[in-house]
């Protein structure tokens, strides 16, 4: 099943609804509406049917996943009323496919690691990259879905994309082994770790990880595909297009650490939660920095992943200026030697 989130107008403002995407039929199915109809066909009162449907199939995908097997059972049952609760797929307003409690982003593909260090760092990759699966945590406040306009932040001249597999967690788990980890995977999506490369170069030597170089936008979508539709994550093909021009073709391959190892490592002394998203790290040639191209105002970015679909992101035509930006302080350690 392909599960996504859309915004629908109501008298009280826009409401987020969970949908089953059926691109081959050109439609999405409003799952709560469809499930309410199935309950009414079993003699439920309309008001109670709607209340039950919105509880089991809420607008929050994370909350829905947290309902366990009852969630997917209800989603499949809802499709019995799909014809009476569908909308044209090209007419809906998408949001980030999952509203994750925690966003983490990994670093697991050898080709991207080599490309990035050759082009940006001008040095060999750090030995620590090969000692454990690296990842950072990002903001959950700035996630964008299919066709949502990305504000172009005024503080960067090097706005980049990163084509990644987003691993969406299906059930809680701590201290997992790789043999156990994939049993906790609900599905996959496209995860785009937008990056301000020039800002990243200033932030990383601080030693606190990325900040404004990452925490202005994450792309998640167009929908989450449940694992029963994915034969294997390894080998999935990807493509990057800007303004319709193919910039790179890539593939899920050359793991330094496998998806199972990344998920297991994240869970050590921590807890995976339903709806968490963990980025795989960028696929080889899946970022603009690897091919000498950054996004410009007005560009339209398309990231495609086999088995999932295409996450399209239009970039705003105007730069968004921050109301304040910190001034550099005098460096007090000129001439200092250890």
C-alpha positions in Angstrom: 0.0 0.0 0.0 1.1 3.6 -0.8 0.2 5.9 2.1 0.4 9.6 2.0 -1.0 12.8 3.6 -3.0 15.6 2.0 -4.5 18.8 3.2 -8.2 19.3 2.6 -10.3 22.4 3.2 -12.9 22.4 6.0 -15.0 25.2 7.6 -12.4 25.2 10.4 -9.4 25.5 8.1 -7.2 22.9 6.4 -7.3 19.4 7.8 -4.6 16.7 7.2 -6.1 13.4 5.9 -4.4 10.1 5.3 -4.8 8.7 1.9 -4.0 5.5 -0.1 -2.3 6.6 -3.3 -3.4 4.7 -6.4 -1.4 6.4 -9.2 -2.2 3.7 -11.7 -5.8 4.6 -11.3 -5.1 8.4 -11.1 -6.7 8.7 -7.7 -6.2 8.8 -3.9 -8.5 7.3 -1.4 -9.4 9.3 1.7 -9.0 6.4 4.1 -11.0 7.8 7.1 -13.9 8.7 4.8 -13.8 5.3 3.1 -13.6 3.4 6.4 -16.5 5.4 7.9 -18.5 4.3 4.8 -17.6 0.7 5.3 -18.7 0.9 9.0 -22.0 2.5 8.0 -22.6 -0.4 5.7 -22.4 -2.5 8.8 -25.1 -0.5 10.5 -22.9 2.0 12.4 -24.4 5.5 12.9 -22.7 8.1 10.7 -21.4 10.1 13.6 -19.9 7.1 15.4 -18.5 5.8 12.1 -16.7 9.0 11.4 -15.3 9.2 15.0 -14.0 5.6 14.9 -12.5 6.1 11.4 -10.6 9.2 12.4 -9.3 7.4 15.5 -8.0 4.4 13.7 -7.0 6.2 10.5 -5.9 9.7 11.7 -4.2 12.4 9.7 -1.0 11.6 11.5 0.7 8.6 9.8 3.0 8.2 12.8 0.0 7.9 15.1 -1.7 5.5 12.7 1.4 3.2 12.6 1.5 3.3 16.4 -1.9 1.5 16.3 -0.2 -1.7 15.2 -1.7 -4.2 12.8 -5.2 -2.8 13.4 -4.1 0.3 11.5 -3.2 -1.5 8.2 -6.1 -3.9 8.7 -8.5 -0.9 8.7 -6.7 0.8 5.8 -7.1 -2.3 3.7 -10.8 -2.7 4.8 -11.4 1.0 3.8 -10.6 0.2 0.2 -13.9 -1.6 -0.1 -15.4 1.9 -0.3 -12.6 3.4 -2.4 -14.9 4.4 -5.3 -17.0 6.6 -3.0 -14.1 8.2 -1.2 -11.6 9.0 -3.9 -10.1 12.2 -5.3 -8.2 12.9 -8.5 -4.5 12.4 -7.7 -3.5 15.5 -9.6 -5.9 17.8 -7.7 -4.9 17.1 -4.1 -2.6 19.2 -1.9 0.2 16.9 -0.6 2.1 17.2 2.7 5.2 15.4 3.9 4.3 11.7 3.7 5.0 11.0 7.4 5.0 13.3 10.4 8.0 11.7 12.1 8.6 12.0 15.9 12.4 12.0 15.1 14.3 12.5 11.9 17.7 10.9 11.6 19.9 10.9 8.6 22.6 8.3 8.0 25.8 8.0 5.8 26.0 4.5 4.3 26.9 4.6 0.6 30.5 4.3 -0.4 30.2 6.1 -3.8 28.7 9.2 -2.2 31.3 9.2 0.6 34.1 9.0 -1.9 32.6 11.7 -4.2 31.9 14.1 -1.3 35.4 13.9 0.2 37.2 14.2 -3.1 35.2 17.2 -4.2 34.4 19.1 -0.9 36.9 17.9 1.7 39.8 17.4 -0.7 40.9 14.6 1.6 40.3 10.9 2.2 37.2 9.9 4.2 37.7 9.8 8.0 38.4 6.3 9.3 35.5 6.7 11.8 33.0 6.5 8.9 34.0 2.9 8.6 34.0 2.1 12.3 30.2 2.6 12.9 27.1 3.8 11.0 27.1 7.6 11.3 23.9 9.7 11.5 22.7 13.0 12.7 19.3 14.3 14.0 17.4 17.0 12.2 14.4 19.2 12.8 10.9 17.8 12.4 9.4 21.3 11.9 10.3 21.8 8.2 9.3 18.8 6.1 7.9 19.3 2.6 5.7 16.9 0.5 5.1 16.5 -3.2 4.7 19.8 -5.1 5.1 21.9 -1.9 7.1 25.0 -2.7 10.5 25.1 -1.1 11.5 28.5 0.2 15.0 29.4 -1.0 16.9 30.6 2.1 18.7 33.9 1.6 21.7 32.7 3.7 23.0 30.2 1.1 24.5 30.4 -2.4 24.8 26.6 -2.7 21.4 25.0 -2.2 21.7 21.3 -2.7 19.5 18.2 -2.7 20.3 14.6 -1.6 18.4 11.6 -2.9 18.0 9.0 -0.1 15.9 6.1 0.9 13.8 7.1 3.9 13.3 4.1 6.3 10.0 4.5 8.1 9.8 2.7 11.4 6.8 0.5 12.1 7.1 -0.5 15.7 9.1 0.4 18.8 12.4 -1.3 19.5 15.6 -0.9 21.6 18.9 -2.6 21.5 18.1 -4.5 18.3 20.4 -6.7 16.3 20.6 -6.5 12.5 18.7 -9.8 12.3 15.8 -8.2 14.2 15.9 -4.6 12.8 14.1 -5.1 9.5 11.1 -6.5 11.3 10.7 -3.0 12.7 10.5 -1.4 9.3 7.1 -0.3 8.1 8.0 1.0 4.7 10.2 3.3 2.6 9.8 6.7 1.0 12.1 9.2 -0.7 14.0 11.3 1.8 15.6 14.5 0.5 18.1 16.0 2.9 18.3 19.5 1.5 21.7 21.1 2.2 23.2 24.6 2.2 26.7 23.5 1.3 28.5 26.8 1.9 26.9 27.1 5.4 27.8 23.4 6.0 31.5 24.2 5.5 31.4 26.8 8.3 29.3 24.8 10.7 31.0 21.4 10.7 34.3 22.5 12.2 32.3 23.8 15.2 32.0 20.1 16.2 28.3 20.1 17.0 27.0 18.7 13.7 25.0 20.4 11.0 22.6 23.2 12.0 21.2 25.8 9.6 22.9 23.9 6.7 20.3 21.2 7.1 17.5 22.4 9.4 15.6 24.5 6.9 14.0 21.8 4.8 13.6 18.0 4.4 11.6 16.5 1.6 9.6 13.4 2.4 7.3 11.7 -0.1 5.5 11.4 -2.3 4.1 8.6 -0.1 5.3 5.7 2.1 5.3 2.3 0.4 4.8 -0.6 2.8 7.4 -3.3 2.8 5.1 -6.0 1.3 5.4 -4.1 -2.0 9.2 -4.0 -1.9 11.1 -7.1 -2.9 14.5 -5.7 -1.9 15.8 -2.2 -1.0 19.2 -3.1 -2.5 19.3 -2.5 -6.3 16.5 0.0 -6.4 17.2 2.6 -9.2 17.0 6.3 -8.7 17.1 9.4 -11.0 17.6 13.1 -10.4 16.0 15.7 -12.8 16.0 19.5 -12.6 13.6 21.4 -14.9 13.1 18.1 -16.8 16.8 17.5 -17.5 18.2 14.2 -16.3 21.3 15.1 -14.2 22.1 11.7 -12.8 21.1 8.0 -12.6 21.9 6.1 -9.5 21.2 2.9 -7.6 20.9 1.6 -4.0 24.3 -0.2 -3.9 27.8 -0.1 -2.3 26.6 -0.2 1.3 29.2 0.5 3.9 26.5 -0.4 6.4 23.3 -2.1 5.4 19.8 -0.8 6.3 19.5 -3.5 9.0 22.8 -2.5 10.5 21.9 1.3 10.5 18.6 0.7 12.2 20.1 -1.7 14.7 22.8 0.8 15.6 20.3 3.7 16.0 18.4 1.5 18.5 21.3 0.8 20.8 20.7 2.5 24.2 17.9 4.4 22.4 14.4 3.6 21.0 13.0 3.4 17.5 9.5 4.8 17.5 6.5 4.3 15.1 6.8 6.8 12.3 10.5 7.7 12.9 12.3 8.3 9.6 15.9 7.4 9.1 17.6 8.5 5.9 19.9 6.0 4.3 22.4 8.6 3.3 22.8 9.9 -0.2 23.0 7.4 -3.1 26.1 7.8 -5.3 25.7 10.9 -7.5 22.5 11.6 -5.8 23.5 15.1 -4.7 24.3 18.3 -6.7 27.7 18.7 -5.1 28.8 15.5 -6.8 27.9 16.7 -10.3 28.7 20.4 -9.9 25.1 21.8 -9.9 23.1 23.6 -7.2 19.5 24.7 -7.2 18.5 28.2 -8.3 15.3 30.1 -7.6 12.5 28.9 -9.8 14.0 25.4 -10.4 11.8 22.3 -10.2 13.6 19.3 -8.7 12.4 15.8 -9.2 13.8 12.8 -7.3 12.7 9.4 -8.5 13.1 6.1 -6.7 12.0 2.8 -8.2 9.1 1.2 -6.4 8.2 4.4 -4.7 7.6 7.2 -7.2 8.7 10.8 -7.8 9.1 13.5 -5.2 8.8 16.8 -7.1 9.8 20.1 -5.4 9.4 23.5 -7.0 11.8 26.1 -5.6 10.5 29.5 -4.8 11.3 32.2 -7.3 12.3 34.7 -4.6 14.9 34.3 -1.8 13.5 34.2 1.7 15.5 36.7 3.9 16.0 35.9 7.6 15.1 38.9 9.8 18.4 38.5 11.6 21.7 36.8 11.1 24.6 36.6 13.6 27.7 38.8 13.0 31.1 37.0 13.3 33.0 37.7 16.5 36.7 38.5 16.6 38.8 35.3 16.6 40.7 35.4 19.9 43.3 32.7 19.2 45.4 34.1 16.4 48.9 32.9 16.6 48.1 30.4 19.4 50.1 27.1 19.3 49.6 24.0 21.4 
